Amino acid sequence: MIKIAILGYGTIGSGVVEVLRTNRESIAKRAGQEIEVKYILDLRDFPGDPMEDKVIHDYDVIADDPEIRVVVEAMGGVEPAYTFVKRALLAGKSVATSNKALVAKHGAELIAIAEEKKLNFMFEASVGGGIPIIRPLNSSLTADEIEEITGILNGTTNYMLSKMTFEGLEFDDVLKDAQAKGYAEADPTADIEGHDACRKIAILTSLVCGRQVDFEEIYTEGITKITATDIKYAKAMGRVVKLLATSRRTKDGYCAMVAPFLLSKEHPLYNVNDVFNAIFVHGNVLGDAMFYGSGAGKLPTASAVVADIVDIVKHLHTHIMVSWSSKKMGLVDVGKAQSRFFVRTDAGEEEVKAAFGDVEWIDAGVDGERGFLTASMAEEEYEKKASGLNVLHRIRAV
């Protein structure tokens, strides 16, 4: 029997307990032995909870107990999660986490400690919730050079944009709706400003290139400026607006960004709606592949965490190789990235033509302005051409 400890008994921590109890027999069969929760670390007590006798408040109890072979970090945030996880690894305990902030900032260091100690630091649930993507990148797709990863990596913003598309609502209205349904936090900044998706694409890019990609260096633009008018134009074009996190390999290195994009019906992510996530991967040998499913939520995320626990138990005393060094990977200037641009302006057609040449005009029946699609061009070229126009809004298009 393997005994584990869970740090944090919130949504994910309690979900891990539920998954372990619900599928106890099948999990034991797949792991090769039973898995028992010995401790749950939390600041709170949980009177009446079936696990109340497991709850402790002192991390030292876990760190100093040689019976604990696996620590599940479900606290969120960088601290004290980083301190606790590092101590666990140094004490000879493998770790499974769903914490994207921790992995994005300290993943390379924690993987290196795990390798030195012949342990494992696993983080499948940190990107895409219940969607398996870390393990495929680390094992199934190792014969490929990954040339692009593009994903809808945040369920909250995808729900909001879907709601705006289907019901014609404004941003503020769908945000209130998302908060009322529990999809958005009271402070939704991390979601709506793109920070959550940014950390996730940083993790994926680090795994693909094998070096540390700092999320602070990724150009990030959220959805707060998307309006019902933008959605009206999108429908006139037969397109939808999605918040994409994308990373592409170029001859000069990797170029990554997070921003709203207008997708055509031919794009593989066009029909990904509601709180679902999807990740598109293009390899030089494989070609295109797509990973789709529940990108968040208690049980989908907990399922991915438990899968990591099972993998750890199956590989006790054996480090599963993860190619991610602490050596920094500088990103290509986002100004070099190519795309088309949808532009709303109150400038005259001659002004637009003088700035951009021939464009594709979009008639959405909006008074006092006009919309158009440019040809494909670099970000820096667009900025130069648009500098002389009064641009009401612009959205990238692929």
C-alpha positions in Angstrom: 0.0 0.0 0.0 1.2 3.5 -0.9 0.4 6.3 1.5 0.0 9.8 0.1 -0.6 13.3 1.5 -2.7 16.0 -0.1 -1.8 19.7 0.3 -5.0 21.7 0.2 -8.6 20.4 0.6 -10.3 22.8 -1.7 -11.9 22.0 -5.1 -9.0 20.0 -6.6 -7.8 18.4 -3.3 -11.3 17.2 -2.4 -11.7 16.0 -6.0 -8.6 13.9 -5.8 -10.1 12.2 -2.7 -13.4 11.6 -4.5 -11.7 10.1 -7.5 -9.5 7.8 -5.3 -12.6 6.6 -3.4 -14.9 6.3 -6.4 -12.5 4.2 -8.5 -10.5 2.7 -5.7 -10.4 -0.9 -7.1 -9.5 0.0 -10.7 -6.9 2.5 -9.6 -5.3 0.0 -7.3 -5.2 -2.5 -10.2 -3.6 -0.1 -12.5 -1.1 1.2 -10.0 -0.2 -2.3 -8.8 -1.1 -1.6 -5.2 -3.6 0.3 -3.1 -3.3 4.1 -2.6 -4.3 5.5 0.7 -4.6 9.2 1.8 -2.9 9.4 5.2 -2.8 13.2 5.6 -4.7 16.3 4.2 -3.0 19.6 5.0 -5.3 22.6 5.3 -5.7 25.7 7.5 -9.3 24.7 8.1 -11.1 21.9 9.9 -13.8 19.9 8.2 -16.2 18.7 10.8 -18.5 16.0 9.5 -16.4 15.4 6.4 -15.5 11.7 5.8 -11.9 12.7 5.8 -11.9 14.9 8.8 -9.6 12.6 10.8 -6.9 13.0 8.1 -6.8 16.8 8.3 -3.6 18.3 9.8 -2.3 21.8 10.0 1.5 21.3 10.3 3.4 20.5 7.1 6.3 19.2 9.1 4.3 16.1 9.9 4.1 15.2 6.2 7.7 16.2 5.4 9.1 14.1 8.3 6.9 11.0 7.8 8.8 8.3 5.8 5.6 6.5 5.1 4.5 9.3 2.7 5.8 8.4 -0.7 3.7 10.8 -2.8 2.6 14.4 -2.1 -0.3 15.9 -4.0 0.0 19.7 -4.2 -3.5 21.2 -4.7 -3.0 24.6 -2.9 -2.5 26.9 -5.9 -0.3 29.9 -6.1 3.5 30.0 -6.0 4.0 30.2 -2.2 3.9 28.3 0.0 3.4 25.6 -2.6 6.9 26.0 -4.0 8.5 25.7 -0.5 6.4 22.6 0.4 6.9 20.8 -3.0 10.7 21.4 -2.9 10.9 20.1 0.7 8.9 17.0 -0.3 11.2 16.2 -3.2 14.4 16.8 -1.1 12.8 14.5 1.6 12.5 11.7 -1.0 8.8 12.1 -1.9 7.5 12.4 -5.5 4.9 15.1 -6.2 1.9 15.5 -8.4 0.4 19.0 -8.9 -2.2 20.9 -10.9 -0.6 24.2 -10.1 0.2 26.1 -13.4 1.7 29.1 -11.6 4.1 26.8 -9.7 5.0 24.8 -12.8 5.5 27.8 -15.1 7.8 29.5 -12.6 9.7 26.6 -11.0 9.1 23.6 -13.2 12.6 23.2 -14.5 14.1 23.4 -11.0 11.7 20.9 -9.5 12.2 18.5 -12.4 15.9 18.6 -11.9 15.6 17.9 -8.1 13.3 15.0 -8.9 15.8 13.6 -11.4 18.7 13.8 -9.0 16.6 12.0 -6.3 15.2 9.4 -8.7 11.7 10.7 -8.0 9.0 12.3 -10.2 7.5 15.7 -10.4 4.3 15.4 -12.5 2.0 18.1 -13.6 -0.4 16.8 -16.2 -3.4 18.7 -14.7 -1.6 22.1 -14.8 -2.5 22.5 -18.5 -5.9 21.7 -19.9 -7.4 20.2 -16.7 -8.6 16.7 -17.6 -7.2 16.8 -21.2 -4.1 14.7 -21.5 -1.4 16.8 -23.2 1.7 16.8 -21.0 2.2 13.1 -21.2 1.7 12.9 -25.0 4.2 15.7 -25.5 6.6 13.9 -23.2 6.2 10.4 -24.6 3.9 9.8 -27.5 5.1 12.7 -29.7 8.8 12.4 -29.1 9.5 11.3 -32.6 8.2 14.6 -33.9 9.6 18.1 -34.1 6.6 20.1 -32.8 6.2 23.1 -35.0 3.0 24.6 -33.5 0.9 24.4 -30.4 -2.3 26.5 -30.4 -5.0 26.1 -27.8 -8.1 27.3 -26.2 -6.7 26.9 -22.7 -9.1 28.8 -20.5 -12.7 27.6 -20.0 -13.9 30.8 -18.4 -13.1 33.0 -21.4 -14.2 30.4 -23.9 -17.6 30.2 -22.1 -17.9 34.0 -22.1 -17.0 34.4 -25.8 -19.4 31.5 -26.7 -22.2 33.3 -24.7 -21.4 36.6 -26.5 -21.5 34.8 -29.9 -24.7 32.8 -29.3 -26.7 35.5 -27.4 -25.2 38.8 -28.7 -24.5 39.9 -25.1 -21.9 42.5 -24.1 -18.8 41.6 -22.2 -19.9 42.9 -18.8 -23.1 40.9 -18.9 -21.4 37.6 -19.7 -18.8 38.2 -17.0 -21.6 38.6 -14.4 -23.2 35.4 -15.8 -19.9 33.5 -15.6 -19.4 34.6 -12.0 -22.9 33.6 -11.0 -22.4 30.1 -12.5 -19.0 29.7 -10.7 -17.0 29.7 -14.0 -15.3 33.0 -13.1 -13.8 34.1 -9.8 -14.8 37.2 -7.9 -11.6 38.6 -9.2 -11.5 37.3 -12.8 -8.3 39.1 -13.8 -6.2 36.0 -14.4 -8.7 34.6 -16.8 -10.0 37.6 -18.7 -6.6 39.3 -19.1 -5.1 36.1 -20.5 -2.6 35.4 -17.6 -3.9 31.9 -17.0 -3.6 30.9 -20.6 -0.1 32.6 -20.8 1.3 30.4 -18.0 -0.1 27.3 -19.7 1.4 28.0 -23.1 4.7 28.8 -21.4 4.7 25.3 -19.9 3.9 23.7 -23.2 6.5 25.7 -25.0 9.1 24.8 -22.4 8.3 21.1 -22.8 8.5 21.3 -26.6 11.8 23.2 -26.7 13.3 21.6 -23.6 14.3 24.9 -22.1 12.8 27.5 -19.7 10.3 29.9 -21.3 9.4 32.7 -19.0 5.7 33.5 -19.1 6.5 37.2 -18.3 8.0 37.5 -21.8 5.0 36.2 -23.7 2.9 38.9 -25.3 -0.5 38.6 -23.6 -3.8 40.3 -24.5 -7.1 39.4 -22.9 -10.7 39.6 -24.0 -11.8 42.7 -22.1 -12.0 44.8 -25.2 -14.2 42.4 -27.2 -17.7 43.9 -27.7 -21.0 42.8 -29.1 -20.2 44.9 -32.2 -17.0 42.8 -32.8 -19.1 39.7 -32.6 -21.6 41.1 -35.1 -18.7 41.6 -37.6 -17.4 38.1 -36.8 -20.8 36.6 -37.7 -20.8 38.7 -41.0 -17.5 37.0 -41.9 -18.6 33.6 -40.8 -16.0 33.6 -38.1 -15.9 33.3 -34.3 -13.7 35.0 -31.7 -11.6 32.8 -29.5 -8.9 33.5 -27.0 -5.9 31.5 -28.3 -2.6 30.7 -26.7 -0.2 29.9 -29.5 3.5 28.9 -29.9 5.1 28.5 -33.2 8.6 27.4 -34.2 10.3 29.7 -36.7 13.8 29.6 -38.2 14.8 32.1 -35.5 13.2 30.3 -32.5 9.9 30.1 -30.9 7.3 32.9 -31.1 4.5 32.8 -28.5 1.5 34.9 -27.7 -2.0 35.0 -26.1 -4.7 37.0 -27.8 -8.2 37.0 -29.2 -8.3 35.7 -32.8 -11.0 35.5 -35.5 -11.2 31.9 -36.6 -12.8 30.7 -39.9 -15.0 27.6 -40.1 -12.0 25.6 -41.5 -10.0 26.2 -38.3 -9.9 23.1 -36.1 -10.7 25.2 -33.0 -13.7 26.9 -34.6 -16.3 24.6 -32.9 -14.8 24.5 -29.4 -17.5 26.2 -27.3 -18.7 26.7 -23.7 -16.2 25.7 -21.0 -14.4 23.2 -23.1 -10.7 23.4 -24.0 -8.8 22.1 -27.0 -5.2 22.0 -28.0 -4.0 21.7 -31.6 -0.6 20.3 -32.2 1.3 20.2 -35.5 4.4 18.0 -35.8 6.7 17.8 -38.8 6.1 14.0 -39.1 2.7 13.5 -37.4 1.0 16.5 -39.1 -2.1 17.7 -37.2 -3.4 16.3 -33.9 -6.1 17.6 -31.6 -6.7 17.1 -27.9 -10.2 18.1 -26.7 -12.2 17.9 -23.5 -13.0 19.4 -20.1 -10.3 21.9 -19.5 -11.2 22.6 -15.9 -13.5 21.6 -13.1 -13.2 19.5 -10.0 -13.4 16.0 -11.2 -11.8 16.3 -14.7 -8.7 18.0 -13.1 -8.6 15.6 -10.2 -8.8 12.7 -12.7 -5.6 14.0 -14.3 -3.9 14.4 -10.9 -4.8 10.8 -9.9 -3.4 9.6 -13.3 -0.1 11.2 -12.3 -0.3 9.5 -8.9 -0.8 6.2 -10.5 2.2 6.8 -12.9 4.4 7.8 -9.9 3.4 4.6 -8.0 4.2 2.5 -11.1 7.6 4.1 -11.3 8.8 4.2 -7.8 12.7 4.7 -7.7 12.6 5.5 -11.4 12.7 9.0 -12.8 10.5 9.5 -15.9 12.6 11.7 -18.1 11.2 15.1 -18.8 13.2 17.3 -21.2 13.0 20.7 -19.6 16.2 22.4 -18.5 16.6 25.7 -16.6 18.6 27.1 -19.5 16.5 30.0 -20.7 14.9 30.1 -24.2 14.6 33.6 -25.6 11.4 34.1 -27.6 11.3 35.6 -31.1 10.0 39.2 -31.1 6.2 39.1 -31.5 6.5 41.9 -34.0 7.7 39.3 -36.5 4.6 37.2 -36.1 2.4 37.0 -39.2 -1.4 37.1 -39.3 -4.3 38.9 -41.0 -5.9 41.8 -39.1 -9.6 42.7 -38.8 -9.9 46.4 -38.3 -12.8 48.7 -37.3 -12.4 52.3 -38.2 -14.3 55.5 -38.9 -11.8 56.5 -41.5 -12.8 56.8 -45.2 -12.2 54.1 -47.7 -9.5 56.2 -49.5 -7.7 56.6 -46.2 -7.8 52.9 -45.6 -6.7 52.1 -49.1 -3.8 54.5 -48.8 -2.7 52.8 -45.6 -3.3 49.2 -46.4 -3.8 48.9 -50.1 -6.5 46.5 -51.2 -8.5 45.1 -48.3 -11.6 42.8 -47.8 -14.4 45.0 -46.7 -16.9 43.6 -44.1 -20.4 44.9 -44.0 -22.1 44.2 -40.7 -24.7 47.0 -40.9 -22.9 49.1 -38.2 -23.5 52.8 -38.5 -20.7 55.3 -38.4 -17.8 52.9 -39.1 -16.5 50.3 -41.4 -14.6 47.0 -41.0 -12.0 45.3 -43.2 -9.6 42.4 -43.3 -6.0 43.0 -44.3 -3.7 40.7 -46.1 -1.4 38.6 -44.0 1.5 40.7 -42.6 3.9 41.0 -39.7 2.7 42.6 -36.5 5.2 45.4 -36.8 4.1 46.1 -40.4 0.5 46.3 -39.3 1.4 48.8 -36.5 3.2 51.0 -39.0 0.4 51.0 -41.5 -2.3 51.5 -38.9 -0.5 54.4 -37.2 -2.2 57.0 -39.5 -5.7 55.7 -39.0 -8.2 56.1 -36.2 -8.6 52.4 -35.3 -11.6 51.7 -33.2 -10.5 48.1 -32.6 -8.5 45.4 -34.2 -8.5 41.6 -33.8 -6.1 39.2 -35.4 -7.5 36.7 -37.9 -6.4 33.2 -39.0 
